């Protein structure tokens, strides 16, 4: 039996390394071939694969041809009896492929198979098994009823919520992240439908397998990790359009005209509505804290005004006009909030001194402007100073409550100073601590567990749940050189979302991990804290981009005769909305990558020299962007 593994890659080099290592570990005693189809990655993936994994059969595309077409390129060359389509942001256990082959031998009608998938926090992913998206099922999915009544056979049919996640069974649809198929069946029914660019192709192929008289099975005994969320941001319009658009393509292909028309009629408004809601909800979440800060400070001044009139200015008979509370106070607060933002008061992790620095700066600016005002509107300096002092106490106190409660994004203060243990050999533990130190990543290291010996460190790995509970752990780091993937996955599944999990792949200088299905995997490496990625520089770069936008608008007549006028004005709105930067380089971290207008090196997008890229990321400052723009 020969197995062909096909991996389609696009800008996920760090995940791909761990994925390939796990695949080769799982095929040690099998006859297998591994294809990687690189969809025009800009992070150097193709050259890196050639150097690090020469045994991989690499297909290099000069453009992103989509998931279906890229997989088909490799399948047409496949020599295996079985074909596995595998996402690059996955980790498979060592016993995975052997166990699946044993299972397949006992099920001759099996045409396709999917496995139990866990997210980066060890929690089961419901898309591991899915139902056919009939118009009724699609409506339940679109309206959220499938999530609300997940276990109901009717409403939860999209994810087969009524079927056990721990028992093998027949299912209708397999997930493209891990899609194991009999090659002879693919030869009979055809390959992936290239009409689908990113989503829906797995549903289509799964349906054709069943139409041909074969079965799709769900196999839970070889769970894999899927660091979901790398391909598309779920709050983006492109994701919503691609996901629900695939349902429309499927409906038109397999349902009656009436059913397809009904589904299209329902989904087109839903695509727009969901995209708008996702966009607005994302912005609203980011605005909640400043809005609360504004409300808290205004309420404080409302109370302070009454106290000031009754106790401080009572002898003078002073009564403050409405313009003070509804005009001047909002202006004071706006200056404070802007100063707090520029000073890093809204950065993660939260630093009280940055907030106080912002308040002090805003107060200084306000007092300086105070002297320029007409005497009739020069209200009490004392009230302004007291308000700033009490406001600082109130704002810091509220953030302290958020951190203690662990509400929303404030949980565990953005993963810094977490109570952490490392599971690995003594050598690997020292190596990991060195990597964290180089990256300036702060943790509270409580000790280690050596899997090879129960007498070293904190105890036996079999006692991990008890050790984690006794030490009140927040984060666990697994060393890939000391633990099998099987053991790592088993421990993550056992402990689940109580902790942050990170994995250090063998011989690699980075850590990978993701705490939620809604968040992409987080990359930690020796370059994690490059100057470019610091919150203050990211903020400064955003402000610089906005100032450059204003400059281009104010100098509009000049740029009418500029050679770059078409490029500038075609991208002006995208930069203003934050979708692009004016200047940038290809970044290997998909969670932080953003399109840009001008390449820092003036070379082709993919051809930038590594030394120039490192210079830009390590030492970024606003002068570098300005110099590039004036060349």
Secondary structure, DSSP 4 states (H G I P E B T S, - for coil): -EEEEEEEESS-HHHHHHHHHHHHHHTTTSEEEEEEEEES-SSSHHHHHHHH-TTSEEEEESS---HHHHHHHHHTT---SEEEEEETTEE--TTHHHHHHHHHHT-TTEEEEEEEEE-TTSPBPGGGSB----HHHHHHHHHTHHHHTTT-TTTTGGGTTTS-TTS-EEESB--TTEEEEEHHHHHHH-S--TT-SSSSHHHHHHHHHHHTT-EEEEEEEEEEEE---SSS-TTSHHHHHHHHHHHHHHHHHHS-HHHHHHHHHHHHHHHHHHHHHHHHHHHHHHHHHHHHHHHHHHHHHHHHHHHIIIIISTTTT----HHIIIIIHHHHHHHHHHHHHHTTTT-SS--HHHHHHHHHHHHHHHHHHHTTS-GGG---HHHHHHHHHHHHHHHHHHHHHHHHHT-GGGTHHHH-SEEEEEES-HHHHHHHHHHHHHTT--EEEEEEE-TT-TTSBT--GGGHHHHHHHTT-SEEEEETTTS-HHHHHHHHHHHGGGSEEEEE-TT-SEEEE-S-TTSPPEEEETTTT-GGGSHHHHHHHHHHHHHHHHHHHHTHHHHTSSTTHHHHHHHHHHHHTTSEEEEE---S-TTT--EEEEETTSS-TTT--HHHHHHHHHS--HHHHHHHHT-
